[in-house]
Amino acid sequence: DDEEDVNVMENVMLEYAAMDRELNHYMRAVEETMSQIKREKPENLPDLKHLVDEKFTALESENTDLDLQNNEKYIYFKDQLKEMRKQFRRKSDNDNEAIEQIDEDIAVTQSQMNFICPITQMEMKRPVRNKICGHSYEADAILKHIQNQKQQKKKVRCPKIGCSHVDVKGSDLVPDEALKRAIDSQNKQ
């Protein structure tokens, strides 16, 4: 019964990943269309919806199942699931300590990767999460990056590799308390 619930949750997370990918593709199609119109400055405004739909269809045609498996939130879900299973195993069976230690080392390595700021490449001390794309950064680093880009009159692209969000604003950032607690907890161990 629990396994069935887990499978349902996993399917929901995969659906979320698909919707997230679709939304990112649509936003990218709109951004590319706007850039194209600004660049070409046509005399007669073309059918913008048609142009966006063409670009969106092209992006969607490149989809693979691997895209969904690599979705950051899906990976986080799988990591949390492994952690819960590991804790359950520890309580119910102490004979497999060597295997559990290997699992734990893998989980720690994966979770520590989520603790690294994409800007500073160091462990975050004061993480903030972008409400738009969901990525986290060290607060001082992203705010400084936004300020530097603003001085150059440029938009700020999300520094997380592979993210298509191209207009990060300070007002989009909120403290990531859950990530901070996870980092603090990891450092206490």
N, C-alpha and C positions, 0 to 999 in steps of 0.2 A: 504493500500500500504506500509506504514511504517512497519507494523507488518510482512508483507511478507519479506521485506528487513532484518528485525531482524532475522526471521527464517532462511533465507539464510545464514546470518552471523553466526548464532549459528551452523548450519550444517557444515559450513566451519571450525569452531573452533573444532567441534567434530571430523572431518576428520583429522585436525592437531593433536589432542590428540591421535588418533589411529596411525597416522604415527610416532609420537613421541614415543609412547609405543613400536611400532614395531622396531624402530631404537634402542631403549634402550635394547630390548630383543636380537636383533642381536649382538649388541656390547657385551652384557653379555655372549652370546653363544660363541663368538670368544674368549673372555677373559677366560672363563671356559675351553675351548678346549686347549688354550695355556698353562694354568696352569696344565691341565691333562697331556699334552705331556711333560712338564718340570718335573713333578712329576714322571711319569712312565718311561721316557726315553726309549721308545721302540727301538729295534734294527732296524726294518723296519718302516719307517714313514707311518702311516696309511693315509687313504683318509681324509684329514683335512676338506674338504668341506662337506663330508658326516657327519662327527662328528659334525661340526657346525650346519648343517641343522637339525640333530637329536635333539640337545640341543635347537635350536631355536623353532622347532615344539613343544617340550615339554613345553617351556615357553609360547608360543602362545596359547596352549590348555587350559591354566589356565585363559585366558582373560575373563573379565566380563564387562558389560556396566558400572558398578560402577567405574572401572578403568578410564574410559573416563571422567565420571562426577567428579572424584577427581583429574584430571590433573590440575596442578597449574595454567597454562595459561588459561584454560577453566574457572576455578573458578574466576580468575581475570577478565576475559571478563564478566562473569555473574554479578560480583560486579559492574563493570563499567556500565553495562546495567541498573542495579537497581538504581544506582546513577543518571543516566540520566533521567530515568522515574520519580524518586523522584523529581528532579529539575523541570521537566515539570509539574508534579502534583502541586507543590508549586506555580508555576506561574498561573496555570489555576484554582486552587480550594483551597482557604484558609480555607474551612470549616473542612477539615480533619486533622487539625494540630496535634491532639493527636496521630492519627495513623501514621502520617508522622514522629513524634518524635520517636515512637517505631521503625519504619523502619530505621531512621537515627542512632539510638543507635545500632541497629544490624549491619548496614553497617560500622559504626565507629569501632565496636569491631572486625569485620572481617578484615577490612583494617589494623587495628593496629596489628593484628596477622602477616600480611605480612611485617610489619615494624620491626619485631623482628629478630635479628641475630641468626641463628641456632647454632652458637658457643658460644656467650656471653649470649644469652637469654635476651638481653637488646635491647632497641630501637636503630636502627642504626643511626649514625650521619654522617658517610662518607661511604655510601653503594657502593659496587662494584658488578658487575654482571659477572658471569662466561659465556663466549661466547659459551662454549661447551654445558652445560646443562641448562643454563638460570637462575640458582639460584643466589640469592644475599646474601652477607655477609658484616659485618663490615670490612672495608679495613685492619685496623691494626690487627684484630683478625685472618683473613685468611692468611695474609702474615706471621704472627708469626707462625701460625700452619704449613704452608708450610716449613718455615725455620727449625722448630723443627723436622719435619719428614725427611727433607733432611739431617740433621745432623745424623739421625739414619739410613740413606740410605733406607728410605721407601717411597713408593708412597703415595700421599695424596688422600684419598677418599672424595668426596663431603660430607660435614657434614649435608646436608639436608636429613632428614629421608626419606628413600625410593628411593633415587637417586642411580643409578647404575654407575655413572661416578667415576672411580677409579684413575684418574691421573690428578688432578688439578695442574695447573702450574700458576705462577705469570703472565706469558705472556698471559694467557687466560682471565685475569681479566680486565674489563673496568669500569670506573666510571658509576654508575647508576643514571644519572641526573634526570630522570623521577621519580624514587623512592624517591630521595632526595627532590625534589620539593613537592611530595605528603606528605612526613613526615613533612616538614617545614610548609606546608599549614595546615595540621592537627593540628600541635602544636600552630599555630596562632589562631585557633578557640577556 
